[in-house]
């Protein structure tokens, strides 16, 4: 069996004009998870990221030097676009900037998106699910034994729910649990693909590491 280790990007820039930039904490988290993998001798044979800056920069800060491949299927869904479509261009200020309100609205919005309850989004949920599956198949179409992917919470939630045969709502319930630089591990061989470990952060399980924990 081969391993597909999917790591969520480090903390990005919530509430800033450009979310797609790692914070200082995000770089520290990335350094910590990269250091842990090297310490335990887990060296990837293949590297893949989405095309988002926060994903590519997470891999760079992890310290692996191989040239990564990119696949847009590992990009996050565009939550700004979903909120814009749901609220018809008039997103309330609290949803934009107050953390608890934002994530409550995001959860509700994704559920409505899954049900096709509003129009105008640049991508349907069915299209999102299909491209994530295409990206997963791309990452697993390899002779590599250890594949490292840097992606985002929604993608990881979707991959995990699919692997478990869970309903579509579980994608978002899982998404909201995933910590920055958490590791979700799948095992694969041919058509066989299964979840082995979800949302693991051993690099935060020390007094110093605990200060690095974040969810957004």
PEGILIN-V895349 format. One record per run of one state. SS is the DSSP state (2 for helix, 1 for strand, 0 for the rest). FROM is the first residue (numbers start at 1). LEN is the number of residues. If there is no record, write none. Layout:
BEGIN
ss:SS from:FROM len:LEN
ss:SS from:FROM len:LEN
END
This chain:
BEGIN
ss:0 from:1 len:1
ss:1 from:2 len:7
ss:0 from:9 len:15
ss:2 from:24 len:16
ss:0 from:40 len:6
ss:1 from:46 len:4
ss:0 from:50 len:3
ss:2 from:53 len:10
ss:0 from:63 len:6
ss:1 from:69 len:2
ss:0 from:71 len:1
ss:2 from:72 len:3
ss:0 from:75 len:4
ss:2 from:79 len:8
ss:0 from:87 len:6
ss:2 from:93 len:5
ss:0 from:98 len:1
ss:2 from:99 len:16
ss:0 from:115 len:10
ss:2 from:125 len:16
ss:0 from:141 len:5
ss:1 from:146 len:6
ss:0 from:152 len:1
ss:2 from:153 len:12
ss:0 from:165 len:4
ss:2 from:169 len:7
ss:0 from:176 len:7
ss:1 from:183 len:7
ss:0 from:190 len:2
ss:1 from:192 len:9
ss:0 from:201 len:1
ss:2 from:202 len:3
ss:0 from:205 len:2
ss:2 from:207 len:4
ss:0 from:211 len:6
END
